[in-house]
Amino acid sequence: MRGAARAARGRAGQLWPRPPVPGPGPPPPLLLLLLLLAVLLGGVGAQYSSDLCSWKGSGLTHEAHSKDVEQVYLRCSAGSVEWMYPMGALIINLRTNTFSPTRHLTVCIKPFRDSSGANIYLEKTGELRLLVRDGGSELGQVQCFGLEQGGLFVEATPQQDISRRTTGFQYELMNGHRGLDLRALSAPCRPCSDTEVLLAVCTSDFVVRGSIQNITHVPEQQESVIHLRVSRLHRQKTKVFQPAPEGDSHWQGHVTTLLECGVRPGPGDFLFTGHVHFGEAQLGCAPRFSDFQRMYRDAEERGLNPCEIGME
Ligand SMILES: *[C@@H]1O[C@H](CO)[C@@H](O)[C@H](O)[C@H]1NC(C)=O
């Protein structure tokens, strides 16, 4: 690894264009080996791919640009970054695809469980705060920060060998001030007010009527997983709920909530609402169905229901 590390350091000083040289000297043997390996593994030496939402790149292609810090620009509310053979560093510039610069934005990232090869920092004016340590226990866990707190700086860690490594994470941008972890994506642990429920019915990613099948607590992820038996699907944006295999016209799926909410199974029908983050359905307001019926009818009579939902 010595040779490659030296080569990396060599490039570090090279922010200016290379002076013209008569011809490339013999490359360090290990670097040659790395490049050969890249070719053998296939596709690694290819150009990176990028769209407005996601970026995929390889540290090995750096050789061609002789750049050590690469700027990545993403303009999307959700996507991913995947960096193979991390070398040098990435600065990730996240913006939304809408034009409202003054609005406060929260960024949440969820590192891939098998992410390795780099540390992920929050960077502001040269100051670094470690968010995800290479190989650390934060892998797979959601971390959030306000966009005004800084940007993402991903720095490759020195490696002892040349095995294949990929650093990667998913990200989501959200409106408003939120928490710094999973709480940013979850509803607070308290019953919703009538107004909150009626609004949740209009704005949630999923709205279903159903009952609790079972609840599993997962302390390692600070989550409780609630399996639902759904009798009426009012809305779902993604396929959180699938038809039950028995084919008796109900649906099933699971939603998650914070472990600290201490949810317990209860009998009867509820109206479950919530949002999907990082592919997981997060429980929002979940009133008893009879309570929801009462508050919906009240609002409807007074013309105050913010949106329509079929109740029959
Ligand atoms: C909970 O319910 C789901 C869905 O029916 C099932 O797949 C799972 O095995 C159940 N888990 C436990 C612990 O009973």
The ligand as an SDF file (V2000), in Angstrom:
LIG
                    3D

 14 14  0  0  0  0  0  0  0  0999 V2000
  -45.5690  -11.1870   12.7730 C   0  0  0  0  0  0  0  0  0  0  0  0
  -46.4570  -11.1670   11.6810 O   0  0  0  0  0  0  0  0  0  0  0  0
  -45.8220  -11.3250   10.4160 C   0  0  0  0  0  0  0  0  0  0  0  0
  -46.8650  -11.1210    9.3450 C   0  0  0  0  0  0  0  0  0  0  0  0
  -47.9590  -11.9760    9.5020 O   0  0  0  0  0  0  0  0  0  0  0  0
  -45.1460  -12.6730   10.3450 C   0  0  0  0  0  0  0  0  0  0  0  0
  -44.5080  -12.8230    9.1050 O   0  0  0  0  0  0  0  0  0  0  0  0
  -44.1410  -12.7840   11.4750 C   0  0  0  0  0  0  0  0  0  0  0  0
  -43.5690  -14.0530   11.4850 O   0  0  0  0  0  0  0  0  0  0  0  0
  -44.7940  -12.4820   12.8150 C   0  0  0  0  0  0  0  0  0  0  0  0
  -43.7550  -12.3980   13.8380 N   0  0  0  0  0  0  0  0  0  0  0  0
  -43.9080  -12.9610   15.0310 C   0  0  0  0  0  0  0  0  0  0  0  0
  -42.7670  -12.7570   15.9710 C   0  0  0  0  0  0  0  0  0  0  0  0
  -44.8950  -13.5490   15.3530 O   0  0  0  0  0  0  0  0  0  0  0  0
  1  2  1  0
  1 10  1  0
  2  3  1  0
  3  4  1  0
  3  6  1  0
  4  5  1  0
  6  7  1  0
  6  8  1  0
  8  9  1  0
  8 10  1  0
 10 11  1  0
 11 12  1  0
 12 13  1  0
 12 14  2  0
M  END
$$$$
